[in-house]
Amino acid sequence: MTGAAGPDAASAEQRLRIVLVDDHPVVRAGLRAMLAEDAGIRVVDEAGDGQDAIERVARSAAHGEPADLVLMDLQLGAGMDGVEATRRLRERHPDLPVLILTTYDTEADILAAVDAGASGYMLKDAAPTDIHRAIRDAAAGRTAVAPEVAARLMGRMRTGATSLSTREVELIELLAAGMSNKEIARRLFISVATVKTHLVHMYRKLGAENRTAAVAEARARGIIRSA
């Protein structure tokens, strides 16, 4: 005689299924152990780069265990980064939340993740209970944002016209990478004249007179990552 499924089986079915994405195996092991402390969360697969993440999410769905959420790092080695992986996952699985878990809290990283469709943004130094809560919130369709990230976004709202626009943040990152005006124009699919116009506005907002000063000020303000 076959008995009914026990409570452990029932709870396993109800647990949130997570795909964990980070390029460091030791970090993934630590995160897996931390998530295992929450009985309502289960890591069903893990990936070390963006392309692998996309494939594993598809594989989990094909095997009857579709992910409820992807926990995504931003920096994923030499391959596809977390922002692009998030964008592609959201295009292919519009209802799948992607929660960013990273060490970076610059405006450039936050805005890029939000633009890619991330459901939340947490920092790796957050308490485990806060990460568990963020996972539940993001899986339930609520925004999950670290206090530091929320403060930075609120700062953008308060400064209003003096904050760099999303396009200007993209541009300052490319300046920091050493690109010329022509290279930036090609990368952003805009004219060189438009690049120069953005530079004028950006220099004014940053109180800078040239590229080097603008990049240094953007790093000092936490708009882009430090070198």
trRosetta pair geometry for C-beta under 8 A, 3 or more apart (Angstrom, degrees):
i j d omega theta_ij theta_ji phi_ij phi_ji
3 6 7.9 39 114 -57 119 79
5 9 4.0 -104 -178 85 109 139
5 10 5.8 134 114 -52 113 80
6 9 5.3 101 56 9 68 99
6 10 7.2 -130 106 -3 38 92
7 10 5.5 -56 -146 39 36 112
7 11 6.0 33 158 -19 70 106
8 11 5.9 -56 -145 38 28 107
8 12 6.3 35 153 -25 63 105
9 12 5.6 -52 -150 30 31 114
9 13 6.7 31 153 -19 63 102
10 13 5.9 -56 -157 32 33 110
10 14 6.6 20 151 -12 66 111
11 14 5.6 -63 -148 42 37 107
11 15 6.4 53 152 -42 68 96
11 39 6.8 -28 168 162 133 106
12 15 5.8 -40 -151 9 32 116
12 42 6.9 59 -151 -61 70 158
14 40 7.5 -57 117 -139 92 78
15 39 7.3 -112 -101 150 114 52
15 40 5.5 177 -125 -172 74 37
15 41 6.0 172 -173 -94 101 6
15 42 4.2 77 121 -11 136 109
16 40 6.2 44 4 144 94 80
16 41 5.1 -23 59 -113 100 65
16 42 6.9 166 76 27 47 70
16 68 4.6 -113 -158 72 78 145
16 69 6.2 7 172 14 119 113
16 135 6.5 152 101 148 157 111
16 136 7.1 -147 -34 -96 154 62
16 139 5.3 -62 -131 -110 135 169
17 42 5.8 -27 -105 76 55 96
17 44 4.6 10 -164 -19 99 133
17 60 7.2 163 152 173 131 136
17 65 5.8 -176 -140 172 155 90
17 66 7.0 123 76 95 145 41
17 67 5.2 -135 112 -129 100 44
17 68 4.8 117 47 0 73 92
17 69 7.7 153 83 28 52 66
18 35 6.5 -101 55 -169 156 155
18 41 6.0 17 -16 -172 129 97
18 42 6.7 168 19 84 86 40
18 43 5.0 -48 76 -102 101 58
18 44 6.6 149 57 11 43 79
18 67 6.7 59 -137 -151 16 99
18 68 7.0 -46 -68 56 53 87
18 69 5.5 -22 -110 74 76 90
18 70 7.4 133 -162 -110 64 26
18 71 5.7 17 -171 -10 116 110
18 135 6.9 -30 -92 -152 130 133
19 43 7.6 106 -107 -156 22 71
19 44 6.5 -47 -75 64 68 88
19 45 4.9 -9 -120 70 88 91
19 46 6.8 169 -169 -90 61 35
19 47 6.8 22 169 -2 104 104
19 53 6.6 125 139 -152 125 82
19 56 5.9 151 -148 112 131 113
19 57 5.6 -107 1 -84 171 79
19 60 6.4 -133 -73 -15 119 156
19 67 4.5 -47 -15 -105 106 146
19 69 7.7 -164 29 98 70 45
19 70 4.8 -24 67 -113 100 78
19 71 7.2 -176 85 25 48 70
20 28 5.8 127 127 -144 125 92
20 31 5.8 159 -153 106 136 128
20 32 6.4 -120 7 -74 171 83
20 35 7.5 -142 -79 -2 130 155
20 43 5.3 -12 -19 -138 120 120
20 45 7.5 -169 28 99 71 45
20 46 4.2 -21 68 -111 96 93
20 47 7.4 171 89 24 51 62
20 71 5.2 -11 -115 62 62 110
21 46 7.1 178 -75 -161 38 62
21 47 4.8 -10 -111 65 81 97
21 48 7.7 -167 -155 -75 62 10
21 49 8.0 -70 -162 77 99 4
21 50 7.5 62 -171 -96 137 45
21 52 8.0 157 -126 86 97 93
21 53 4.4 12 -104 -97 132 130
21 70 6.2 21 -6 179 120 101
21 71 6.6 176 26 87 74 56
21 72 4.7 3 62 -115 124 62
21 73 6.0 -140 110 19 78 78
21 76 7.2 -28 160 -101 101 128
21 82 7.0 142 115 -113 126 95
21 85 7.0 -169 173 128 161 155
22 27 4.9 -108 142 100 145 117
22 28 4.8 -177 61 -70 112 84
22 31 6.6 124 -2 7 148 147
22 46 7.6 -35 31 -169 80 108
22 48 7.1 -31 90 -122 41 52
22 73 4.4 88 -109 -18 73 135
22 76 7.7 -142 -149 -106 28 83
22 101 7.9 -52 -75 84 113 107
23 48 5.0 78 -126 -176 52 76
23 49 6.1 52 -99 -77 98 67
23 73 6.7 -115 1 76 78 143
23 75 7.1 -87 21 117 128 68
23 76 4.6 148 -47 -149 119 54
23 77 4.4 173 -150 -25 155 101
24 27 3.9 66 84 11 112 113
24 28 6.6 177 89 -13 58 82
25 28 5.6 -54 -147 36 33 112
25 29 6.3 35 155 -22 66 103
25 48 7.2 -20 -67 -99 74 120
26 29 5.7 -51 -150 33 32 113
26 30 6.5 32 151 -17 64 105
27 30 5.7 -55 -150 37 33 111
27 31 6.2 30 154 -17 67 106
27 73 7.8 57 120 -71 144 147
28 31 5.7 -57 -145 40 31 109
28 32 6.1 35 155 -23 66 106
28 46 5.3 103 -165 -177 132 146
28 48 7.5 -74 -42 -89 147 77
29 32 5.7 -51 -146 35 29 113
29 33 6.5 29 155 -17 63 106
30 33 5.8 -56 -150 37 31 110
30 34 6.3 30 153 -19 65 107
31 34 5.5 -54 -145 38 33 113
31 35 6.1 30 157 -17 67 107
31 71 7.2 -174 169 117 139 144
31 101 7.6 116 -124 114 138 153
32 35 5.9 -57 -146 39 28 108
32 36 6.3 36 152 -29 63 106
32 43 5.2 -75 -127 17 88 164
32 46 7.0 -58 -72 -64 119 144
33 36 5.6 -51 -149 27 31 117
33 37 7.5 44 150 -31 57 92
34 37 6.1 -43 -171 10 38 114
34 128 5.0 -142 -168 -119 109 117
34 131 7.2 29 137 74 129 144
35 38 6.1 -57 -170 33 50 104
35 41 5.0 -101 -178 115 94 132
35 43 5.7 97 90 -43 143 107
35 131 7.9 -90 -85 119 79 120
35 132 7.5 153 -125 -93 62 84
35 135 7.8 84 -126 -46 106 166
36 41 7.8 -118 -86 87 24 95
36 43 7.5 -58 -64 6 81 108
37 128 6.5 23 60 162 142 145
37 132 7.9 -90 84 -72 95 135
38 41 4.4 42 90 18 114 111
38 132 4.6 157 -75 -128 149 127
40 132 8.0 96 61 -170 104 108
40 136 7.3 28 110 -88 135 113
41 132 6.7 -128 -21 -134 143 87
41 135 6.2 35 -105 115 134 153
43 46 6.4 13 174 -56 122 99
44 60 5.6 92 118 -133 128 129
44 65 5.2 -168 -157 141 149 130
44 67 6.5 -154 51 -94 127 78
45 56 4.7 -171 139 174 141 121
45 57 7.9 -162 72 -72 136 42
45 59 7.3 125 -102 80 167 110
45 60 5.4 -130 -1 -69 137 120
45 67 7.6 -85 38 -76 105 113
46 56 7.6 -67 74 163 13 168
47 50 8.0 103 130 -96 131 9
47 52 3.9 169 -157 112 110 102
47 53 4.0 -172 73 -75 156 64
47 55 7.8 137 -111 55 135 84
47 56 5.0 -158 -63 13 116 143
48 52 5.9 25 46 55 65 155
48 76 7.3 139 152 -162 50 95
48 77 7.5 24 152 0 91 136
49 52 4.9 89 57 13 76 108
49 53 7.0 -134 98 -13 37 90
49 76 4.9 126 -132 160 59 117
49 77 5.9 -64 -99 48 105 118
49 79 4.2 39 -168 63 135 141
49 80 6.3 104 163 49 93 80
49 85 8.0 -175 153 -75 53 139
50 53 5.5 -54 -151 29 32 115
50 54 6.7 31 155 -18 65 101
50 76 5.4 134 -34 82 83 160
50 79 5.9 -158 30 120 93 105
50 80 3.0 -98 63 97 137 108
50 81 6.3 22 -46 60 137 12
50 82 6.6 -159 -86 -86 104 33
50 84 6.0 33 -164 83 163 93
50 85 3.2 -140 -142 -69 100 117
50 88 7.5 95 169 36 110 130
51 54 5.8 -51 -154 32 35 112
51 55 6.5 30 152 -14 66 107
51 79 6.1 -90 3 169 105 136
51 80 5.4 119 -37 16 78 130
51 85 7.6 -113 -44 -102 34 102
52 55 5.8 -58 -149 40 33 109
52 56 6.0 29 156 -18 69 110
53 56 5.9 -59 -142 39 27 107
53 57 6.3 30 158 -21 64 105
53 70 6.7 83 -176 -156 118 134
53 72 7.1 63 -149 -110 161 99
53 85 5.2 51 63 -169 136 135
53 89 7.1 -53 126 -68 109 127
54 57 6.0 -54 -150 32 27 110
54 58 6.7 24 153 -14 61 107
54 85 6.4 -137 -46 -147 95 85
54 88 5.7 -29 -97 112 132 125
54 89 6.1 -141 -103 -77 78 81
54 92 7.2 89 -152 28 100 153
55 58 5.8 -59 -154 38 33 110
55 59 6.2 32 151 -21 67 109
56 59 5.3 -50 -141 38 36 114
56 60 6.2 42 157 -24 66 101
57 60 5.9 -50 -148 31 29 111
57 61 6.7 28 153 -16 61 105
57 67 5.5 -65 -133 11 84 134
57 70 6.4 -35 -88 -79 126 125
57 89 6.2 74 25 -129 170 109
57 92 8.0 122 99 93 129 127
57 93 6.6 -109 150 -10 133 152
57 96 7.1 71 -166 -171 135 166
58 61 5.9 -58 -154 37 32 110
58 62 6.3 30 151 -19 66 109
58 92 7.6 -47 -76 147 102 145
59 62 5.6 -55 -146 37 33 112
59 63 6.2 22 157 -12 66 110
60 63 6.0 -65 -147 43 28 104
60 65 5.1 -78 -174 89 84 85
60 66 6.0 119 119 -116 94 28
60 67 5.3 65 95 -39 150 86
61 64 8.0 68 178 -51 30 13
61 65 7.6 -109 -84 73 25 42
61 66 4.1 41 -107 -101 76 88
61 67 7.3 -64 -56 7 83 73
61 93 7.9 -162 -58 -99 149 131
67 70 6.0 52 142 -63 150 75
67 96 6.3 55 87 -144 100 119
68 96 7.9 180 -179 -137 18 75
68 97 7.7 0 148 37 59 100
68 139 5.1 30 146 -139 108 118
69 96 7.3 162 -107 -175 32 74
69 97 4.9 -23 -117 76 86 99
69 98 7.4 157 -167 -95 68 27
69 99 6.0 16 178 -2 118 109
69 119 7.9 -95 -135 52 101 143
69 135 6.0 154 92 -159 162 83
69 138 5.9 96 -130 104 133 111
69 139 4.7 -80 -50 -83 127 93
70 86 7.9 -174 90 -108 130 72
70 89 6.2 -52 16 180 159 165
70 96 6.5 47 -9 154 103 112
70 97 7.4 -170 29 99 69 53
70 98 4.7 -16 66 -115 105 77
70 99 7.2 176 85 27 51 66
71 99 5.4 -21 -111 71 62 100
71 101 5.4 7 -179 2 93 128
71 135 6.9 -29 -81 -103 114 108
72 82 4.8 138 157 -153 105 110
72 85 6.5 -174 -145 94 132 120
72 86 5.9 152 110 -73 170 98
72 98 5.3 7 -1 -175 135 101
72 99 6.8 153 22 76 81 44
72 100 5.5 -46 78 -104 92 53
72 101 6.8 138 65 23 37 75
72 118 7.5 -125 59 -115 129 108
73 76 6.1 136 88 -71 102 83
73 82 5.4 -139 101 -72 45 139
73 100 7.7 88 -125 -159 17 68
73 101 6.2 -49 -82 78 60 74
73 102 5.5 118 -151 -92 61 80
74 81 6.3 11 172 174 61 103
74 82 3.9 -110 -119 42 34 134
74 83 6.4 32 -143 -36 87 81
74 100 6.3 35 -58 -156 92 113
74 102 4.3 20 2 -103 106 146
74 104 5.8 -67 51 35 150 126
74 109 5.9 1 -139 -154 166 116
74 113 7.0 -75 -97 -75 112 117
75 81 6.6 -30 -115 -139 33 100
75 82 7.0 -32 -12 -6 23 112
75 102 7.1 112 4 -141 83 111
75 103 8.0 -33 15 36 123 98
75 104 7.4 110 -28 -19 108 127
76 79 6.1 -58 116 69 102 89
76 80 6.6 -10 80 89 134 55
76 81 5.4 162 30 -129 97 43
76 82 5.7 135 -25 -48 113 75
76 85 7.1 48 1 -16 160 140
80 84 4.9 -114 -167 86 95 124
80 85 5.4 116 130 -59 116 89
80 88 7.9 -21 -178 7 148 140
81 84 5.5 90 58 17 72 99
81 85 6.9 -135 103 -4 35 95
82 85 5.5 -57 -140 42 33 113
82 86 6.0 39 158 -25 67 104
82 100 6.6 105 147 -124 136 95
82 102 7.2 -156 48 -75 165 125
82 113 7.5 -6 116 -103 105 100
83 86 5.7 -53 -151 32 28 113
83 87 6.5 29 151 -20 62 105
83 109 7.9 -136 -64 -149 121 63
83 112 4.7 -30 -124 143 145 112
83 113 5.8 -108 -106 -84 87 58
83 116 4.9 -173 -168 -43 72 153
84 87 5.5 -50 -148 34 35 115
84 88 6.4 29 156 -15 66 106
84 116 7.3 -116 -80 -123 21 136
85 88 6.0 -58 -146 40 30 107
85 89 6.2 31 156 -19 65 109
86 89 5.8 -57 -145 38 28 110
86 90 6.2 24 159 -16 65 110
86 98 4.7 170 -133 118 93 160
86 100 7.3 -25 -78 -73 146 97
86 113 6.5 46 49 -145 169 70
86 116 4.2 80 94 131 113 130
86 117 6.0 -177 149 63 97 85
86 118 5.4 -22 -167 -70 150 84
87 90 6.1 -61 -149 38 25 107
87 91 6.5 27 153 -21 62 107
87 116 4.0 -90 -64 -149 83 94
87 117 6.3 125 -108 17 49 108
88 91 5.6 -52 -147 33 33 113
88 92 6.3 18 158 -7 66 110
89 92 6.1 -67 -146 46 29 100
89 93 5.7 -34 175 41 70 104
89 96 6.2 -91 159 88 102 128
89 98 5.8 110 86 -67 137 133
90 93 6.9 -73 -116 69 22 64
90 94 6.3 55 -178 -113 64 46
90 96 7.2 -142 -99 66 51 87
90 98 6.5 -88 -58 0 97 126
90 116 6.8 147 15 153 138 70
90 117 3.6 55 -104 96 174 157
91 94 7.5 7 -143 -71 14 75
93 96 3.7 21 126 2 121 126
97 119 3.9 -26 -154 -2 96 161
97 120 7.5 28 177 4 115 97
97 138 4.5 157 158 156 144 93
97 139 5.8 -144 40 -92 142 39
97 141 7.4 -143 -70 -85 128 43
98 116 8.0 -58 78 115 143 105
98 117 6.8 71 36 105 119 87
98 118 5.2 -86 92 -120 97 63
98 119 5.9 137 53 7 47 92
99 118 7.1 99 -118 -170 23 93
99 119 5.8 -52 -75 69 66 96
99 120 4.5 -6 -127 62 85 105
99 121 7.7 -161 -166 -68 62 26
99 122 6.5 15 168 8 104 110
99 134 6.1 129 -158 139 141 104
99 135 6.2 -120 15 -102 167 59
99 138 4.4 -165 -74 12 113 176
99 144 6.1 -10 -126 70 115 131
100 113 4.9 -21 -48 -152 155 148
100 118 5.0 -5 -25 -149 108 147
100 120 6.7 -155 30 97 73 55
100 121 4.6 -1 62 -116 117 65
100 122 6.7 168 90 30 63 61
101 122 5.1 -12 -106 74 72 99
101 123 7.6 120 -157 -143 57 5
101 124 6.0 91 165 -80 86 74
101 131 6.9 47 -117 -134 128 115
102 109 7.0 -132 100 169 155 140
102 121 7.7 -36 29 -161 104 81
102 122 7.8 133 24 83 60 52
102 123 6.7 -51 77 -119 55 52
102 124 6.4 -80 137 -29 12 98
103 123 6.6 70 -124 -157 32 84
103 124 5.2 -34 -75 22 72 120
103 125 7.6 72 -122 -21 76 93
104 109 4.4 129 123 -46 123 174
104 225 6.3 -48 -134 -88 119 111
105 109 7.1 -105 -118 64 6 128
105 110 7.0 28 -163 -51 48 112
105 123 6.0 -16 -67 -86 111 125
105 146 7.5 -86 -110 78 116 136
105 148 5.4 -31 -146 125 152 122
105 149 6.0 -127 -142 -80 96 75
105 152 6.5 168 163 -27 96 151
105 222 7.0 -19 101 -175 85 121
106 109 4.8 92 60 9 84 100
106 110 6.9 -156 92 -4 42 89
106 222 5.5 -155 -117 172 70 67
106 223 6.1 49 -172 139 98 16
106 224 5.5 65 -180 -135 148 14
106 225 5.4 -113 -23 -61 152 59
107 110 5.7 -61 -143 42 32 109
107 111 5.8 26 163 -16 70 111
107 152 6.2 -155 -80 165 78 122
107 156 6.9 123 -126 -72 125 125
107 164 7.3 122 113 58 150 110
107 169 5.9 -117 116 -124 107 138
107 222 6.8 104 -14 119 87 76
107 223 4.6 -30 37 -138 120 59
107 224 7.6 -51 54 -54 84 46
108 111 6.3 -58 -141 40 22 105
108 112 6.2 22 160 -18 61 112
108 169 5.0 -177 -97 171 75 110
108 170 7.6 137 -137 -79 97 40
108 172 7.6 -125 -79 76 125 102
108 173 5.3 120 -142 -67 147 123
108 223 6.2 77 -31 154 92 63
108 224 4.8 41 -11 -102 142 68
108 225 7.2 -90 56 -17 128 75
109 112 5.9 -59 -146 37 26 110
109 113 6.3 25 158 -18 64 109
109 225 7.3 68 -38 -52 116 100
110 113 5.9 -60 -151 36 28 109
110 114 6.3 24 155 -16 65 108
110 121 5.9 67 -128 -167 83 170
110 149 5.8 161 -113 -149 131 102
110 152 6.5 154 -5 96 165 134
110 153 6.9 -134 149 -67 147 96
111 114 5.7 -55 -145 39 32 110
111 115 6.1 33 156 -20 66 109
111 166 5.3 -171 175 -121 137 91
111 169 5.7 80 52 82 153 161
112 115 5.7 -56 -146 39 28 112
112 116 6.3 28 154 -20 63 108
113 116 5.7 -58 -149 36 30 111
113 118 4.2 -7 163 2 92 146
113 121 5.7 113 100 -93 149 116
114 117 7.9 85 177 -41 29 12
114 118 6.0 -72 -85 48 35 98
114 121 7.5 -51 -60 -40 84 131
115 166 6.8 119 -69 -158 135 140
118 121 6.1 71 126 -65 140 86
119 138 4.3 113 113 -152 123 100
119 141 7.8 -99 -150 -131 128 32
119 143 7.0 -148 173 -115 64 51
119 144 6.8 39 125 26 84 95
120 134 5.6 171 145 -175 153 103
120 137 6.8 98 -78 93 150 107
120 138 4.4 -99 -1 -83 130 119
120 143 6.0 147 -91 -171 84 51
120 144 3.1 3 -127 64 150 86
120 145 5.9 -138 -151 -62 78 53
121 144 7.6 167 26 99 39 69
121 145 5.4 20 52 -124 85 73
121 146 6.3 -85 109 10 73 91
121 149 4.9 172 100 -152 116 168
122 126 5.4 -58 -179 -1 105 152
122 130 7.3 162 -144 128 126 100
122 131 6.0 130 152 -110 158 76
122 134 5.0 72 -63 155 139 175
122 144 6.6 -27 -51 134 106 104
122 145 7.6 -165 -72 -146 61 24
122 146 4.9 121 -131 -53 51 102
122 149 7.8 -104 -95 -3 27 140
123 126 5.4 125 70 -33 72 94
123 146 4.8 49 1 -94 92 171
123 148 6.3 12 -16 46 143 130
123 149 7.2 176 -35 -36 100 105
126 130 4.4 -109 170 85 113 127
126 131 5.3 136 95 -53 119 87
126 134 7.6 34 126 -12 163 139
126 146 6.0 -124 -74 -114 127 112
127 130 4.6 93 60 3 82 104
127 131 7.3 -153 93 -5 43 84
128 131 5.6 -56 -148 37 36 110
128 132 6.2 39 154 -21 69 104
129 132 5.6 -49 -146 35 33 114
129 133 6.3 34 153 -19 64 106
130 133 5.6 -52 -147 37 32 112
130 134 6.3 36 152 -22 64 105
130 146 7.7 71 152 -114 132 77
131 134 5.5 -51 -145 35 32 113
131 135 6.5 38 153 -23 64 101
132 135 5.8 -54 -155 31 30 113
132 136 6.7 26 151 -14 63 105
133 136 5.8 -56 -153 37 34 110
133 137 6.2 33 152 -19 68 107
133 144 7.6 167 116 -134 72 118
134 137 5.6 -54 -144 38 32 112
134 138 6.1 28 159 -16 67 108
134 144 3.7 119 -154 179 80 134
134 146 7.9 -14 -90 -65 146 67
135 138 6.1 -57 -144 40 26 106
135 139 6.1 24 158 -17 63 112
135 144 7.5 91 -40 -126 21 175
136 139 5.8 -59 -144 40 27 110
136 140 6.2 18 158 -12 64 113
137 140 5.9 -68 -149 43 26 105
137 142 4.1 -79 -173 79 84 112
137 143 7.2 -33 147 80 118 24
137 144 4.2 135 83 -76 122 105
138 141 7.8 73 -177 -51 29 11
138 142 6.9 -90 -72 68 28 64
138 143 7.7 30 -95 -141 69 20
138 144 4.5 -69 -50 7 92 129
145 149 4.9 -125 -176 88 94 119
145 150 4.8 115 118 -61 123 91
145 153 7.5 -37 -176 8 153 141
146 149 4.4 89 59 6 86 106
146 150 7.0 -154 91 -7 43 85
147 150 5.6 -54 -145 37 33 113
147 151 6.2 36 155 -22 66 104
148 151 5.7 -52 -150 33 30 113
148 152 6.6 30 151 -19 62 104
149 152 5.7 -53 -151 34 33 111
149 153 6.5 30 152 -15 66 106
150 153 5.8 -57 -148 39 32 110
150 154 6.2 33 153 -19 67 107
151 154 5.7 -53 -145 38 31 111
151 155 6.4 39 152 -26 63 104
152 155 5.5 -50 -152 30 32 117
152 156 6.9 37 149 -21 62 98
152 222 7.1 -108 -121 117 124 129
153 156 5.6 -47 -157 28 37 114
153 157 6.8 35 147 -17 64 102
154 157 5.5 -53 -152 36 39 113
154 158 6.3 37 151 -20 69 104
155 158 5.7 -53 -144 35 33 109
155 159 6.3 22 161 -12 66 109
155 163 7.9 136 124 -95 73 123
156 159 6.2 -62 -144 41 27 102
156 163 4.6 88 -149 -133 74 158
157 160 7.1 22 174 -68 35 62
159 162 4.7 -90 169 67 101 99
159 163 4.6 117 90 -50 114 92
160 163 6.5 161 77 6 13 102
162 205 5.4 151 -165 -144 59 90
163 205 7.3 -15 107 -166 4 137
164 168 3.9 -132 -169 97 95 121
164 169 5.0 127 116 -60 124 75
164 172 6.7 -37 -151 -11 162 135
164 202 6.2 38 -119 -124 105 89
164 205 6.0 154 -75 106 69 153
164 206 7.7 20 -66 -56 111 97
164 218 7.6 22 -30 -116 155 107
164 223 6.2 64 25 -147 138 142
165 168 4.6 96 49 7 75 103
165 169 7.1 -132 96 -7 40 84
166 169 5.6 -51 -150 32 32 113
166 170 6.7 37 150 -19 63 101
167 170 5.6 -50 -154 33 35 114
167 171 6.3 35 149 -20 66 106
167 188 7.5 88 -154 -158 92 140
167 198 6.4 -107 126 -123 109 135
168 171 5.3 -52 -146 37 36 115
168 172 6.3 36 156 -21 68 101
168 198 5.7 -172 -98 -171 78 103
168 201 6.7 -103 -94 98 133 109
168 202 4.7 170 -154 -89 117 109
168 205 7.5 49 162 40 161 148
169 172 6.0 -50 -144 34 31 107
169 173 6.7 35 153 -20 61 103
169 223 6.3 -138 -124 177 93 104
169 224 7.4 165 -163 -66 79 90
170 173 5.9 -59 -159 32 31 113
170 174 6.7 24 150 -14 65 107
170 188 6.5 119 126 -101 132 120
171 174 5.7 -58 -152 37 35 109
171 175 6.4 39 149 -22 67 103
171 184 6.2 57 -136 -165 80 134
171 188 7.2 -14 -83 -54 81 155
171 195 7.0 162 -132 -142 125 78
171 198 5.3 167 -55 134 171 139
171 199 7.3 -134 156 -73 140 67
171 202 6.6 -130 89 -55 129 158
172 175 5.3 -46 -147 34 38 117
172 176 6.4 43 151 -22 65 102
172 202 6.4 -175 -65 -166 103 143
172 214 6.4 -129 -125 144 102 107
172 215 6.6 163 -171 -100 88 62
172 218 4.7 161 169 -99 143 166
172 223 6.5 12 92 119 152 128
172 224 5.8 -146 116 -35 108 134
173 176 5.6 -53 -152 34 32 113
173 177 6.6 29 149 -18 63 105
173 224 5.4 172 -90 -118 74 129
174 177 5.4 -53 -149 36 37 112
174 179 4.5 -41 169 37 92 136
174 183 7.4 -172 176 110 118 97
174 184 4.8 124 123 -110 146 97
174 187 6.1 172 -116 70 143 154
174 188 7.6 -99 -27 -39 160 111
175 178 7.8 63 174 -58 33 16
175 179 6.7 -87 -87 51 29 83
175 184 7.4 8 -62 -81 67 138
175 211 5.3 -152 -167 -154 119 101
175 214 6.5 -12 123 93 159 120
175 215 5.5 -146 116 -72 108 105
176 215 4.7 143 -90 -138 79 118
176 218 7.2 -111 -60 78 122 134
176 219 7.6 121 -113 -57 134 105
176 224 5.7 -169 -23 132 159 158
176 227 7.6 -153 -172 -81 109 88
179 183 4.0 -132 -165 95 99 125
179 184 5.0 127 120 -57 126 80
179 187 6.9 -31 -157 -6 163 141
180 183 4.7 96 50 8 75 103
180 184 7.0 -137 94 -5 38 87
181 184 5.7 -55 -147 37 30 111
181 185 6.3 34 153 -23 65 105
181 192 5.2 72 141 -147 111 93
181 195 4.8 148 -158 108 87 143
181 196 6.5 21 -141 -61 138 80
181 199 7.8 -56 -105 -35 106 142
182 185 5.6 -52 -148 33 31 114
182 186 6.6 30 154 -17 64 103
182 192 6.0 -17 -90 -93 60 117
183 186 5.8 -53 -151 36 32 110
183 187 6.3 31 153 -19 65 108
184 187 5.7 -57 -146 38 32 111
184 188 6.0 3 165 4 69 113
184 195 5.1 116 95 -127 120 136
185 188 6.5 -70 -138 51 22 91
185 189 7.9 102 167 -75 54 3
185 190 5.5 -108 -142 79 69 66
185 191 6.0 -15 -146 171 125 15
185 192 4.8 -57 -59 -73 153 58
185 194 7.2 120 -118 58 95 94
185 195 5.0 -89 -69 -33 88 132
186 189 7.5 21 -174 -72 28 43
188 195 7.5 137 50 -86 133 97
190 194 4.2 -96 162 81 116 140
190 195 6.3 142 97 -51 113 77
191 194 4.6 103 57 2 79 99
191 195 7.2 -133 101 -4 48 84
192 195 5.4 -48 -153 32 38 117
192 196 6.5 40 149 -20 67 102
193 196 5.7 -53 -152 34 33 112
193 197 6.6 35 149 -20 65 103
194 197 5.5 -50 -149 33 36 114
194 198 6.5 38 152 -18 66 102
195 198 5.8 -56 -153 36 32 111
195 199 6.4 35 149 -23 65 105
196 199 5.5 -50 -149 32 34 116
196 200 6.7 39 153 -23 64 100
197 200 5.8 -50 -154 29 33 112
197 201 6.7 27 152 -11 64 105
198 201 5.9 -60 -152 41 34 108
198 202 5.9 30 154 -20 69 113
199 202 5.6 -59 -140 41 29 111
199 203 6.1 32 160 -23 66 105
199 211 8.0 -40 -144 -84 121 80
199 214 7.9 -91 -153 -61 80 171
200 203 6.1 -54 -147 33 24 110
200 204 6.7 24 154 -18 59 107
201 204 5.9 -60 -156 34 31 112
201 205 6.5 25 153 -16 66 108
202 205 5.8 -56 -147 37 33 109
202 206 6.1 14 160 -4 68 113
202 208 7.9 -22 126 50 77 116
202 214 6.2 58 130 -151 107 136
203 206 6.1 -68 -142 48 27 99
203 207 8.0 -124 167 53 56 5
203 208 4.9 -107 -145 76 72 82
203 209 6.6 81 -168 -104 123 17
203 210 7.6 51 -121 -43 125 14
203 214 5.7 -75 -100 -83 69 122
204 207 7.6 25 -178 -71 27 37
206 213 7.6 150 122 125 119 85
206 214 5.1 100 80 -132 156 73
206 217 4.4 128 -178 97 110 143
206 218 6.4 -44 -116 -57 138 77
206 221 7.8 -127 -127 -5 90 141
207 217 6.7 172 61 -128 84 160
208 213 3.8 168 -149 110 102 104
208 214 4.0 175 90 -73 162 66
208 216 7.8 146 -111 52 129 88
208 217 5.3 -140 -60 7 119 140
209 213 5.7 44 40 41 67 152
210 213 5.2 89 55 16 72 102
210 214 6.9 -134 100 -9 34 94
211 214 5.7 -60 -146 36 28 112
211 215 6.3 25 160 -17 66 106
212 215 6.1 -56 -149 36 27 108
212 216 6.4 26 154 -17 63 109
213 216 5.7 -56 -146 39 31 112
213 217 6.2 29 157 -18 66 108
214 217 5.9 -57 -147 38 28 108
214 218 6.2 29 155 -20 64 108
215 218 5.7 -55 -146 36 30 112
215 219 6.5 29 155 -17 64 105
215 224 7.5 -52 -152 56 71 141
216 219 5.9 -57 -152 36 30 109
216 220 6.3 30 151 -20 65 108
217 220 5.5 -53 -145 37 34 114
217 221 6.3 24 158 -12 67 108
218 221 6.0 -60 -145 42 28 104
218 223 4.2 -79 -165 62 81 122
218 224 4.9 33 136 15 114 105
219 222 7.7 41 -179 -70 32 26
219 223 7.4 -80 -63 48 23 78
219 224 5.8 -53 -82 72 64 87
219 225 7.4 -13 -122 109 89 25
219 226 5.1 97 -165 -102 114 61
219 227 7.0 -26 -116 -19 154 77
